[in-house]
Amino acid sequence: DGTFVLRGIPPGRVQLIVRAAGYSATTTDRLWITAGHGIQGLDIRLAAAGRIEGRVMDAAGNPVAGASVEHLSDLDPWARLTLTDADGAFVLDDVAGAVTIRPFARGQAGMQVRVEVEPGSTEQITLELPPIGPTLRGLTVDPRGRAISGAQVRLESMAPGVLPPRVAFSDDAGEFEFEDAPRPPWQLNVDHANHARSAPIDVEEAPSAPIRLTLDDAVELTGRLLDPLSGAGVEGGEVVLESERVPPVIRRARADAGGAFVIPRVAAGSYRLVASAEGRVALASTVEIPPGAVRRQAFDLPPLELEAAASLEGDVVDSLGRTVQGAEVSVSSRESSPARSDRRGHFVLGGLARGHIECIARHPSVGEAVRVVRVSAERNPAPVVFHLPGRFDPDAEASERALRRGVAIDMADDHGAVVVSDVVGPLAAAAGLRSGDVLLEVDGTEPTDAQAAARWLRGADGVSAVLRLARAGRSFRLRVPREPW
């Protein structure tokens, strides 16, 4: 009769994934399970399955038999695999949502396509494997134009899909070559032990002349993280150095027992530096490395003082004084990560700087409230109570939205452009995305608005998206992994 019982579930947030033949995979909202209690009468409605019928052809238009066809969906976190028959045909049953398809065949270049499948619909597709690519040649030189031998050159296709990068090394004349290059556009990275880490270079199509890659002279960046009161080093703190150039070069380092850190092979230029450590307020600053520092091959930063962080505790209640579970409490300046109220309505917000801070508590169905609180590192303030204007219904709010799968960013429309309003996920942040970036393309498709961008950013875990962005008037590409968020 369709009923089920699932026992032994640990308390906390859980999510159910349901599969059945003839139906598309379905993911429930995140459910809150309390110790010693359960959820009764959970109603899960399955949508009719979609279907994809397709063929795999080679570049000459011949069917490819025995090709493996992998497919993933943002509604189903596990990949599935099928094979083409003698005519290159394949069928994918019980699919829906944003389906990513990757055909693989021996001796053929790889590719990736995305198909939007509505419940109960059938999509017909033909996958034509790309032809063998051109030969790319280039030269690696220093700023004075002298050839550099032994430089590692990394070639990656920035076309949709996850094709493995190719690596080549420059010879004694500084020359390198890639035969049978993957589909354009490409991104080239060059690295050498005696030179600075270079920013990636976008190449739209195979040039008629060799590609010239210049490696900058290097400087060793050193510094210390200190406690401002004791003067002792802050062990284990993280330092992130991000260039102002686009696409950015991002470097990371950890402080040793004395708080010292070293970032080798840094080029002259402007950088944004963020130093952080557990229990301390993050410090952001701008670093200018002059060309003269490169000649000295060293640049020592002044000590970076990380103040002890304060925390703020309290409760969130509704208009009737009932505790509100799942409310988000954050600082308007975004200097710390937001906190969520537990089932007792309690929250702990850490990583705060001393002074007067504006805190916001919000809940989708209960509203929001703002409080200004004075905090100090020496003494935490008294517990704060946020009174939200609406009424909280525990039964109706026993679940949260299902995990999204895709590039973990929020988008907004801004005078005809689609901009990144917030970078939410750690993988998106590590890839170099920033709030304010203008989104020009997602996997080669130009989004018409933020809603369309959100649809194209969806996708299964581990399937990266190639984004073309604009920052400070310059366009560039980033490959960003999709993640649950």
Residue pairs with C-beta under 8 A, 6 or more apart in sequence:
6 16
9 33
9 38
10 33
11 33
11 34
11 35
12 32
12 33
13 30
13 31
13 32
13 33
13 400
14 30
14 31
14 33
15 27
15 28
15 29
15 30
15 31
15 402
15 403
16 27
16 28
16 31
16 44
17 25
17 26
17 27
17 28
17 76
17 77
18 25
18 26
18 27
18 28
18 44
18 46
19 25
19 76
19 94
20 46
21 94
22 48
22 49
22 94
23 46
23 47
23 48
23 49
23 94
24 46
24 47
24 48
24 49
24 50
24 75
24 94
24 95
24 96
24 97
24 117
24 119
25 73
25 75
25 76
25 94
25 96
26 44
26 45
26 46
26 47
26 75
27 75
27 76
27 402
27 403
28 42
28 44
28 399
28 402
29 399
29 400
29 401
29 402
30 399
30 400
30 401
30 402
30 403
31 39
31 42
31 398
31 399
32 325
32 326
32 343
32 398
32 399
32 400
33 39
34 343
39 398
47 96
47 119
47 120
48 119
48 120
49 93
49 94
49 95
49 96
49 119
49 120
50 94
50 95
50 96
50 117
50 118
50 119
50 120
50 121
50 122
50 123
51 91
51 92
51 93
51 94
51 95
51 117
51 121
51 122
51 123
52 71
52 91
52 92
52 95
52 99
52 101
52 115
52 117
52 122
52 123
52 125
53 89
53 90
53 91
53 92
53 122
53 123
53 124
53 125
54 69
54 89
54 90
54 91
54 92
54 101
54 124
54 125
54 126
54 127
55 63
55 84
55 87
55 88
55 89
55 90
55 125
55 126
55 127
56 63
56 64
56 67
56 69
56 84
56 88
56 90
56 103
56 105
56 127
56 129
57 63
57 64
57 88
57 126
57 127
57 128
57 129
58 64
58 105
58 108
58 128
58 129
59 128
59 129
59 130
59 131
59 132
61 128
63 84
63 86
63 87
63 88
63 89
64 84
64 88
64 103
64 105
64 108
64 129
65 84
65 85
65 86
65 87
65 88
66 83
66 84
66 105
67 83
67 84
67 88
67 90
67 103
67 104
67 105
67 108
68 81
68 82
68 83
68 103
68 104
68 105
69 81
69 82
69 83
69 84
69 90
69 92
69 101
69 102
69 103
69 104
69 127
70 79
70 80
70 81
70 101
70 102
70 103
70 104
71 79
71 80
71 81
71 82
71 92
71 95
71 99
71 100
71 101
71 102
72 78
72 79
72 80
72 99
72 100
72 459
72 460
72 461
72 462
72 463
73 95
73 96
73 97
73 98
73 99
73 100
73 460
74 97
74 98
74 404
74 405
74 406
74 458
74 459
74 460
75 96
75 97
76 95
76 97
76 460
77 405
77 460
77 461
77 484
79 460
80 92
82 90
82 91
82 92
83 90
84 90
84 103
92 99
92 101
95 117
96 117
96 118
96 119
97 116
97 117
97 458
98 114
98 116
98 406
98 455
98 458
98 459
98 460
99 114
99 115
99 116
99 117
100 112
100 113
100 114
100 459
100 460
100 463
101 112
101 113
101 114
101 115
101 125
101 127
102 110
102 111
102 112
102 161
102 162
103 110
103 111
103 127
103 129
104 110
105 129
108 129
109 129
109 130
109 131
109 132
109 133
109 163
109 180
109 182
109 183
110 129
110 161
110 163
110 182
111 127
111 129
111 130
111 161
111 183
112 160
112 161
112 162
112 463
113 125
113 127
113 160
114 160
114 443
114 459
115 123
115 125
116 455
117 123
130 183
132 180
133 180
133 181
133 182
133 183
133 184
134 181
134 206
135 177
135 178
135 179
135 180
135 181
136 155
136 177
136 178
136 181
136 186
136 203
136 206
136 211
137 175
137 176
137 177
137 178
137 210
137 211
138 153
138 175
138 176
138 177
138 188
138 210
138 211
138 212
138 213
139 147
139 170
139 173
139 174
139 175
139 176
139 210
139 211
139 212
139 213
140 147
140 148
140 151
140 153
140 170
140 174
140 176
140 190
140 192
140 213
140 214
140 215
141 147
141 148
141 174
141 212
141 213
141 214
141 215
142 148
142 195
142 214
142 215
142 217
143 214
143 215
143 216
143 217
147 170
147 172
147 173
147 174
147 175
148 170
148 174
148 192
148 195
148 215
149 170
149 171
149 172
149 173
149 174
150 169
150 170
150 192
151 169
151 170
151 174
151 176
151 190
151 191
151 192
151 195
151 213
151 215
152 167
152 168
152 169
152 190
152 191
152 192
153 167
153 168
153 169
153 170
153 176
153 188
153 189
153 190
153 213
154 165
154 166
154 167
154 188
154 189
154 190
154 191
155 165
155 166
155 167
155 168
155 178
155 181
155 182
155 186
155 187
155 188
156 163
156 165
156 166
156 186
156 187
156 188
156 189
156 479
157 163
157 181
157 182
157 183
157 184
157 185
157 186
158 184
158 185
158 186
158 187
158 202
158 466
158 477
158 479
159 182
159 183
159 184
159 185
159 444
159 466
160 443
160 444
160 465
160 466
162 463
162 464
163 182
163 183
166 178
166 181
166 182
168 176
168 177
168 178
169 176
170 176
175 210
181 206
184 203
184 204
184 205
184 206
185 202
185 203
185 204
185 205
185 477
186 202
186 203
187 200
187 201
187 202
187 203
187 477
187 479
188 200
188 201
188 203
188 211
188 213
189 198
189 200
189 201
190 198
190 201
190 213
190 215
191 197
191 198
192 215
193 265
194 218
195 215
195 216
195 217
195 218
195 265
196 215
196 216
196 217
196 218
196 219
196 265
196 266
196 267
197 249
197 251
197 265
197 266
197 267
198 213
198 214
198 215
198 216
198 249
198 267
199 243
199 245
199 246
199 247
199 248
199 249
200 247
200 476
201 211
201 213
202 247
202 476
202 477
203 211
216 267
216 268
216 294
217 267
217 268
217 294
218 264
218 265
218 266
218 267
218 294
218 297
219 265
219 266
219 267
219 268
219 289
219 293
219 294
219 296
219 297
219 298
219 299
220 262
220 263
220 264
220 265
220 266
220 297
220 298
220 299
221 241
221 262
221 263
221 264
221 266
221 287
221 289
221 299
221 301
222 260
222 261
222 262
222 263
222 298
222 299
222 300
222 301
223 239
223 260
223 261
223 300
223 301
223 302
223 303
223 304
224 233
224 255
224 258
224 259
224 260
224 261
224 303
224 304
225 233
225 234
225 237
225 239
225 255
225 259
225 261
225 275
225 277
225 303
225 304
225 306
226 232
226 233
226 234
226 259
226 303
226 304
226 305
226 306
227 233
227 234
227 305
227 306
227 308
228 305
228 306
228 307
229 308
232 259
233 255
233 256
233 257
233 258
233 259
233 260
234 255
234 259
234 277
234 280
234 306
235 255
235 256
235 257
235 258
235 259
236 254
236 255
236 277
236 278
237 254
237 255
237 259
237 261
237 275
237 276
237 277
237 280
237 306
238 252
238 253
238 254
238 255
238 275
238 276
238 277
239 252
239 253
239 254
239 255
239 261
239 263
239 273
239 274
239 275
239 304
240 250
240 251
240 252
240 273
240 274
240 275
240 276
241 250
241 251
241 252
241 253
241 263
241 266
241 271
241 272
241 273
241 287
242 248
242 249
242 250
242 251
242 271
242 272
242 273
242 274
242 432
243 249
243 250
243 267
243 269
243 270
243 271
244 269
244 270
244 271
244 272
244 472
245 269
246 471
246 472
246 474
246 476
247 432
247 476
247 477
247 478
248 432
249 267
250 430
250 432
251 263
251 266
252 263
253 261
253 262
253 263
254 261
255 261
255 277
266 289
266 299
267 289
267 294
268 289
268 290
268 291
268 293
268 294
269 288
269 289
270 286
270 287
270 288
271 286
271 287
271 288
271 289
272 284
272 285
272 286
272 287
273 284
273 285
273 286
273 287
273 301
274 282
274 283
274 284
275 282
275 283
275 304
275 306
276 282
276 283
276 306
277 306
279 308
279 309
279 350
280 306
280 307
280 308
280 309
280 351
281 306
281 307
281 308
281 309
281 335
281 351
281 352
281 353
282 306
282 335
282 351
283 304
283 305
283 306
285 304
287 301
289 299
293 299
307 353
307 354
307 377
308 377
309 336
309 350
309 351
309 352
309 353
309 377
310 352
310 353
310 354
310 375
310 376
310 377
310 380
310 381
311 348
311 349
311 350
311 351
311 352
311 380
312 348
312 349
312 350
312 352
312 357
312 359
312 373
312 375
312 380
312 381
312 384
313 346
313 347
313 348
313 349
313 380
313 383
313 384
314 329
314 346
314 347
314 383
314 384
314 385
314 386
315 323
315 341
315 344
315 345
315 346
315 347
315 383
315 384
315 385
315 386
316 323
316 324
316 327
316 329
316 341
316 345
316 347
316 361
316 363
316 385
316 386
316 388
317 323
317 324
317 345
317 385
317 386
317 387
317 388
318 324
318 366
318 387
318 388
318 390
318 391
318 392
319 387
319 388
319 389
319 390
319 391
320 391
322 391
322 392
323 341
323 343
323 344
323 345
323 346
323 392
324 341
324 345
324 363
324 366
324 388
324 392
325 341
325 342
325 343
325 344
325 345
325 392
325 394
325 397
326 340
326 341
326 363
326 397
326 400
327 340
327 341
327 345
327 347
327 361
327 362
327 363
327 366
327 386
327 388
328 338
328 339
328 340
328 361
328 362
328 363
329 338
329 339
329 340
329 341
329 347
329 349
329 359
329 360
329 361
329 386
330 336
330 338
330 339
330 349
330 359
330 360
331 349
331 352
331 357
331 358
331 359
331 360
332 357
332 358
332 359
332 360
332 370
333 357
333 358
335 351
335 352
335 353
336 349
336 350
336 351
336 352
337 351
338 349
339 347
339 348
339 349
339 350
340 347
341 347
341 361
347 361
349 359
352 375
353 375
354 375
354 376
354 377
355 374
355 375
356 372
356 373
356 374
357 372
357 373
357 374
357 375
358 370
358 371
358 372
359 370
359 371
359 372
359 373
359 384
359 386
360 368
360 369
360 370
361 368
361 369
361 370
361 371
361 386
361 388
362 368
362 369
362 388
363 388
363 390
363 392
365 390
365 392
365 393
365 396
365 397
366 388
366 389
366 390
366 391
366 392
367 388
367 389
367 390
368 388
369 386
369 387
369 388
369 389
371 384
371 386
373 381
373 384
374 381
375 381
403 484
403 485
404 458
404 484
404 485
405 458
405 459
405 460
405 461
405 482
405 483
405 484
405 485
406 454
406 457
406 458
406 459
406 465
406 482
406 483
406 485
407 425
407 428
407 457
407 459
407 465
407 467
407 480
407 482
407 483
408 423
408 424
408 425
408 426
408 427
408 428
408 482
408 483
408 485
409 420
409 421
409 422
409 423
409 424
409 425
409 428
409 433
409 457
410 420
410 421
410 422
410 424
411 418
411 419
411 420
411 421
411 439
411 450
411 453
411 454
411 457
412 418
412 419
412 421
412 450
413 419
413 449
413 450
417 438
418 438
418 439
418 447
418 449
418 450
418 452
418 453
419 436
419 437
419 438
419 439
420 433
420 434
420 435
420 436
420 437
420 438
420 439
420 469
421 435
422 435
423 429
423 433
423 434
423 435
424 485
425 483
425 485
426 483
427 480
427 481
427 482
427 483
428 480
428 483
431 478
431 479
431 480
431 481
432 478
433 467
433 469
433 478
433 480
434 471
436 471
437 469
437 470
437 471
438 469
438 470
438 471
439 447
439 453
439 467
439 468
439 469
440 446
440 468
440 469
440 470
440 475
441 447
441 466
441 467
441 468
442 453
442 456
442 457
442 465
442 466
442 467
443 456
443 465
443 466
444 466
445 456
447 453
447 456
456 465
457 465
457 482
458 482
459 465
459 482
460 482
461 482
461 483
461 484
462 481
462 482
463 481
463 482
464 479
464 480
464 481
464 482
465 479
465 480
465 482
466 477
466 478
466 479
466 480
467 477
467 478
467 479
467 480
468 475
468 476
468 477
469 475
469 476
469 477
469 478
470 476
